[in-house]
């Protein structure tokens, strides 16, 4: 599932339909912040920065430098309060957070409710697709740190959309200051917030919601016995034609016949000529 506004743009077949925000469009289904988190959201003179690696990536399984760099960056922004979401078994992150006054470490948070909070200024994320969609729907600028799979593409889509700054996970190890620089860019440059709000408006005002598209196009396809008219002819090509193997074979043969063989013959001729001269001497 993808959303056309949250994708790296590229040519697509006409039988491709976007339903990326399916299940996330109901604004009343965002839940509520618990009392502790709600209280933490009032801290920080300049607002809140949220960090999370989602629900499937356990922070306790990461190398220590990841959380050390994140918490080290938090120290550099004393006017912001950081909500750091980790898994319950991450004792390393808890140790690193000791003595950092502007950090609240927790193993659970109602993410959609937090993203909608007016005091949230930025979200440091691993670029999981649900988090990207939720952030876009709430108009929250991002600092993305992709780790695997589709996260790299999601991060690139955010950068291309102009509502976030991307880092590689290796940067957290090789140059920890890059996280500080990226976060400072997002917090101090208004254009990221403006582009995030534009993304929110684009998703909110789309003429057809994901659920409508799913239902209507499914009914459309079923009532017409499939959509063979939209199938690309390449589906029926042989492997040789599909990957132009015949063209490559022709080029390789041409190079072999007109370049390699003449060079080889010339080399042999020169070798024999030199050999005769050597015998004559």
C-alpha positions in Angstrom: 0.0 0.0 0.0 1.4 3.4 -1.0 0.2 7.0 -1.2 1.0 9.0 -4.3 2.1 12.0 -2.2 4.4 9.9 0.0 6.2 8.1 -2.7 9.4 8.5 -4.7 7.9 9.5 -8.0 8.4 7.1 -11.0 6.4 5.8 -14.0 3.7 3.3 -13.0 1.3 1.0 -14.9 -2.3 2.2 -15.3 -3.6 -0.7 -13.2 -1.9 0.7 -10.1 -4.1 2.3 -7.5 -2.9 4.1 -4.3 -4.5 3.2 -1.0 -1.6 4.1 1.3 -3.5 5.8 4.1 -6.0 3.0 4.5 -7.1 2.7 8.1 -5.4 5.9 9.2 -7.8 8.5 7.8 -10.2 8.6 10.8 -9.1 11.5 12.9 -11.3 10.4 15.8 -9.4 7.1 16.0 -6.1 8.6 17.3 -6.5 7.6 21.0 -5.6 9.7 23.9 -2.3 10.4 25.7 -1.9 8.9 29.1 -1.6 11.2 32.1 2.2 10.9 32.4 2.8 11.6 28.7 0.3 14.4 28.7 2.2 16.0 31.6 5.5 15.6 29.8 4.1 17.3 26.7 3.8 20.6 28.7 7.6 20.7 29.4 10.2 22.3 27.2 10.2 26.1 26.6 10.3 25.7 22.8 8.3 22.5 22.5 8.6 18.7 22.1 10.8 16.5 20.0 9.6 12.8 19.7 11.9 9.8 18.9 10.6 6.3 18.1 11.8 3.3 16.0 8.3 1.9 15.8 6.8 -1.2 17.3 8.7 -3.9 15.2 12.2 -2.6 15.8 13.5 -3.2 19.4 15.9 -0.5 20.5 17.5 -3.1 22.9 18.7 -5.1 19.8 20.5 -2.1 18.3 24.2 -1.3 18.9 24.7 1.1 21.8 25.9 4.0 19.7 22.4 4.5 18.3 20.8 5.5 21.6 24.0 7.2 22.8 23.9 9.5 19.8 20.2 10.2 20.1 20.4 11.1 23.8 23.6 13.0 23.2 21.8 15.2 20.6 19.0 15.8 23.1 21.5 17.4 25.5 22.3 20.0 22.9 18.7 21.3 22.8 18.0 22.2 26.4 15.0 24.4 25.4 13.2 21.3 23.9 11.8 18.4 25.8 12.4 15.0 24.2 10.0 12.0 24.4 12.1 8.9 23.7 10.2 5.7 23.0 12.2 2.5 23.5 11.3 -1.1 24.2 10.8 -2.2 27.8 14.1 -4.3 27.8 16.4 -1.5 26.7 18.5 -1.0 29.8 21.3 0.7 27.8 19.1 3.6 26.7 17.8 4.0 30.3 21.4 4.2 31.5 22.3 6.8 28.8 19.3 8.9 29.7 20.4 9.3 33.3 21.4 12.9 34.0 19.7 14.2 30.8 17.1 16.6 32.3 15.1 17.3 29.1 14.4 13.6 28.3 11.4 11.4 29.1 12.0 7.7 28.3 9.0 5.5 27.9 8.2 2.1 26.4 4.8 3.0 25.1 3.0 6.1 23.8 -0.2 6.8 21.9 1.7 7.9 18.8 -1.1 9.4 16.7 -2.4 11.4 19.7 1.2 12.7 20.3 1.7 13.6 16.7 -1.4 15.7 16.8 -0.3 17.6 19.9 0.2 21.4 19.1 3.5 21.5 21.1 5.2 18.8 19.0 8.0 20.3 16.8 9.7 17.4 15.2 9.7 13.6 15.0 12.9 11.5 14.7 11.8 8.3 13.0 13.2 5.2 11.4 10.9 5.9 8.4 8.4 3.1 8.9 5.5 3.6 6.5 2.8 4.0 9.1 4.8 6.6 11.0 5.4 8.5 7.7 1.7 8.5 6.9 0.7 9.5 10.4 3.3 12.3 10.5 2.1 13.6 7.1 -1.5 13.6 8.2 -0.6 15.6 11.3 1.8 18.0 9.5 4.9 17.1 11.5 8.4 17.6 10.0 10.8 14.7 10.3 14.4 13.7 10.8 14.5 10.2 9.2 17.1 7.5 10.0 16.2 4.5 7.8 17.5 1.1 8.9 16.2 -1.5 6.4 13.6 -2.5 3.7 11.2 0.2 2.5 12.5 2.7 5.1 15.2 4.0 2.7 12.7 4.8 0.0 10.3 6.3 2.5 13.1 8.6 3.8 14.0 9.7 0.3 10.3 10.5 -0.4 10.2 12.7 2.6 13.4 14.5 1.6 12.1 15.0 -2.0 8.8 16.3 -0.5 10.8 18.9 1.4 9.3 18.2 4.8 12.2 16.4 6.4 16.0 15.7 6.6 17.4 12.2 6.1 20.4 10.6 7.7 22.0 7.2 7.3 22.2 4.9 10.3 26.0 4.8 9.8 26.1 8.5 10.4 25.0 7.9 14.0 28.2 6.0 14.5 30.7 7.8 12.3 29.6 11.4 12.8 27.1 11.8 15.7 27.0 15.6 15.2 25.1 15.0 12.0 22.0 14.2 13.9 22.3 17.4 15.9 22.8 19.3 12.6 19.8 17.7 11.0 17.6 18.3 14.0 18.7 21.9 14.2 17.9 22.4 10.5 14.3 21.1 10.9 13.7 23.0 14.1 15.1 26.3 13.0 14.0 26.4 9.3 10.3 27.2 9.0 10.1 25.7 5.5 10.0 22.1 6.8 6.9 22.9 8.9 5.3 24.7 6.0 5.9 21.7 3.7 4.7 19.3 6.3 1.5 21.3 6.6 1.1 21.3 2.9 1.5 17.6 2.9 -1.2 17.4 5.6 -3.5 19.5 3.4 -2.9 17.5 0.3 -3.9 14.3 2.1 -6.9 15.8 3.8 -8.3 17.4 0.7 -7.8 14.4 -1.7 -11.1 13.9 -3.7 -11.2 10.2 -2.9 -10.1 8.6 0.4 -8.2 5.3 0.5 -11.2 3.4 1.7 -13.4 4.8 -1.1 -10.8 3.8 -3.7 -10.4 0.3 -2.4 -14.1 -0.4 -2.4 -14.9 1.3 -5.7 -12.0 -0.1 -7.7 -12.6 -3.6 -6.2 -16.2 -3.5 -7.2 -15.3 -2.1 -10.6 -12.8 -4.9 -11.3 -15.1 -7.6 -10.1 -18.1 -6.4 -12.1 -16.1 -6.3 -15.3 -14.3 -9.7 -14.9 -10.9 -8.2 -14.5 -9.0 -5.4 -16.2 -7.0 -7.1 -19.0 -7.1 -3.9 -21.0 -4.8 -2.3 -18.4 -2.2 -5.1 -18.4 1.1 -4.1 -19.9 2.2 -6.0 -23.0 5.5 -6.7 -21.4 3.6 -9.3 -19.2 3.5 -11.5 -22.2 7.0 -11.1 -23.5 9.6 -13.9 -23.3 12.6 -13.4 -21.0 14.8 -12.8 -24.0 12.6 -9.9 -25.3 11.7 -8.5 -21.9 15.4 -8.0 -20.9 16.7 -7.3 -24.4 19.0 -10.3 -24.3 19.0 -10.6 -28.1 20.2 -7.0 -28.4 23.0 -7.5 -25.9 24.0 -10.7 -27.7 24.2 -8.9 -31.0 26.3 -6.1 -29.5 28.7 -8.6 -27.8 29.0 -10.5 -31.1 29.7 -7.3 -33.0 32.4 -6.2 -30.6 34.0 -9.7 -30.7 34.0 -9.9 -34.6 35.0 -6.3 -35.5 37.2 -5.4 -32.5 38.5 -8.4 -30.6 39.4 -10.6 -33.6 41.2 -7.9 -35.6 43.2 -6.9 -32.5 44.0 -10.6 -31.8 45.2 -11.2 -35.4 47.3 -8.0 -35.4 48.8 -9.1 -32.1 49.7 -12.5 -33.5 51.1 -11.0 -36.7 53.3 -8.6 -34.7 54.5 -11.4 -32.5 55.6 -13.5 -35.6 57.3 -10.5 -37.2 59.3 -9.8 -34.1 60.2 -13.5 -33.7 61.5 -13.6 -37.3 63.6 -10.5 -36.7 65.0 -12.1 -33.6 66.0 -15.3 -35.4 67.6 -13.3 -38.2 69.8 -11.4 -35.7 
